[in-house]
């Protein structure tokens, strides 16, 4: 079934006698009084020779007026088309929202995607910055699944390299590179004085902790890859396929000028980038249609290197997507929380998870665009009030379950035929619900999954407004059934949306 905006977009394109118009969007207008949807097709199409935008908008508005999905269409300066949808169309669309799985689609059926995320520094506990990539990567994977992809969630365990050796030196007391109470904890568990063995054991112990932290975030990985395996089995074979230059006894991968990168040190030891090349070769060699890396913003310089090497290895760079996320600052009200007692230098993910729980942790992490810095307010995340975004959404779900439980006792049926679409509270909620499949489809393309949390918040707000001004349980017979249908559709959409975000939908609060 076509999404709402897609259906109206195609209707306008047919009426204009045009193929798909780049930049043409169908979105809610700035004011509900203008209509249900607004299109800019006349503004975009008028860049081609022809009518002025407003004249084209008037012509198209008249042409689509006769379509069963449209109740009214009108042009507005400088060339927008405002559309009011018909009752039959809205009723049919809402009927879809009453069905299980509403919001999911099979547009990518038969395709495979893989998402690498978290892949934390192996020499310390999982810090709050790295942890931001957890809910982000997991939600991207969920959204891709909802669009029909078969998804692999993967983690790269960096278990070799100079940092592991230095870490071993610290553990056996021959170095001071790493600090924090967790070092003393590791020393109590590790019984060897061999610094290489100590480093290897320490990163494995921390890796186990990181996996426990991910589990507490609601994350399960399908595949764990070890850097040591690439180094031993694949790195040199892949490097032999690339054009390298030798300088200062080392081997370099050429990019542009100063960005040339060492892949094999003068000692003959491959660098992290060399092993990462082998890892990405494997990602593409296994036949995936989409390869996604979710990385901290400190990796931004790494991205063009990977893009170039993927192309040189013969793979389609268009299939490679990178999502970068920024720093997280933890606050308690107005006070900044500076560091963990355990880590000594940063706030750990576990510290925040234990205080606020999985649901608040994930929802708050997904409230902001990844490429913006964010403040995580511990006090707000624990509040049981409408000020707390996740509580506000979950409370809407609990309210609906309460309604359904009471209505069930009255044996009322769910019907949508008599939906009062002239009531602005009802109409706005209906319009919000039926646009949900568009949101999921778009997020599957853009990977901008933070829009889901904002959608859930707005939907919850519209439901609370509806519930507080329009009786449901005490509504007269006839109206009660259609209002009940609206509540049930809201529940389906919110549960599906929270499911993608990895947040629970409690029946009681």
Secondary structure, DSSP 8 states (H G I E B T S, - for coil): ---HHHHHHHHHHHHHT-S--TT--EE--SSGGG-SEEE-HHHHHTTSSSS-HHHHHHHHHHHHTTSTTEEEEEEETTTEEEEEE-HHHHHHHHHHHTSTTTT---TTTT-EEEEE-----TTS--BHHHHHHHHHHHHHHHHHHHTT-EEEEEEEE---SHHHHHHHHHHTTS--S--SHHHHHHHHH-----HHHHHHHHHHHHHHHHHHHHHHTT---SEEEEHHHHHHHTHHHHHTTS-EEEETTEEEE--SGGG-EEEE-TTS-B-HHHHHHHHHHHHHHTT-SEEEEEEEGGGHHHHHHHHHHHHHTT--GGGEEEEEE--EEEEETTEE----TTTSSS-BHHHHHHHH-HHHHHHHHTSS-TTS-EEEEHHHHH--STTSHHHHHHHHHHHHHHHHHHHHHHT-----TT--TTSHHHHHHHHHHHTHHHHHHHHHHH--THHHHHHHHHHHHHHHHHHHHS-STTS-TTHHHHHHHHHHHHHHHHHHHHHHHT----S--
